[in-house]
């Protein structure tokens, strides 16, 4: 039986909690990480396919060796050590003998992929009817708060980088609110200046020469429902004043009318301008923000919630009739390491393109996509691009890799450019030598345009 086992007694000193969530192969139950796919790493925990004396069990892929890797704690530092396994232990796409494991790291044993985190994954099944998928516990808590707030009918401000899913959450809030009216979305930056008031508040018939009929405007169109103000930071200054009044009084005055009309509209706003509360920098009216900030939800970028990547990939593939098990482990590993600068939107569009380029029975790997001309991630370089504390961890490993690249270059020169012969001379696999060539930029393809 494939297992993860703990071979040591409990530590006498308090150690930090490190959870490993198995994200690939996907769960046979739902195709997404489940609570049962997580285990708490303890000092001396051994990963392998041996079963005698186990104290904790966890199914692993058959590519995992009988005794594959060992976890240990050096003070507050979690370490993983490869135990001369057949397929190696990889951390963030790089094969290691001993390596530190930090929050957000992608750890691979054979073809089984784990994500290290400070808390176990969450079960998102309760959010699936609203179109939300994921496994990250931080996002899970945000969604639960949003669902509770949705029933109040009060405004919501959603903040986050471009592509994190602000519009999807806005629609979910509308569903949870159970308001009978429609969900009306508008991009605040796409409304023409000359027609702004008519579009927002409506216009009476013959209010001007072009108004041959009365129009309700966005607010009245969303009556009894939800009005989603996307890209709130692009709203015209003059309209900010009027919108503030509408939120205060719950009434609108169409262009050409002398009467105000009552409305019952729930406003959900979204912005990618994280500095919007700094009036001196943005010029945005703080009194308007004060009416919208009853509930502020800050969605983290995808690079900070890697547990959500696999559920999104699985949902995208299945929506197009493709079996996600046909994705090879190396492609999934690249997807977990790549920082996705445009977040969920970029991830979804990439895998939609992948599914469109392959047959429904093909095993889809990085090499197969490269052969078809589909832009592919460079797992090593994309890992180095990540910012913050983890990035310095990668750069440290990159220094070791650059030494190996130099050795490979010299071996290639001695063997007339024959990669197989050069790998044999260095005592490494051809696949490992090919990875070193890619790290050096040779045969590199862009993943997706920045």
Order of alpha helices (4+ residues) and beta strands (2+ residues): beta-beta-beta-beta-beta-beta-beta-beta-beta-beta-beta-alpha-beta-alpha-beta-alpha-alpha-beta-alpha-beta-beta-beta-alpha-alpha-beta-alpha-alpha-alpha-alpha-alpha-alpha-alpha-alpha
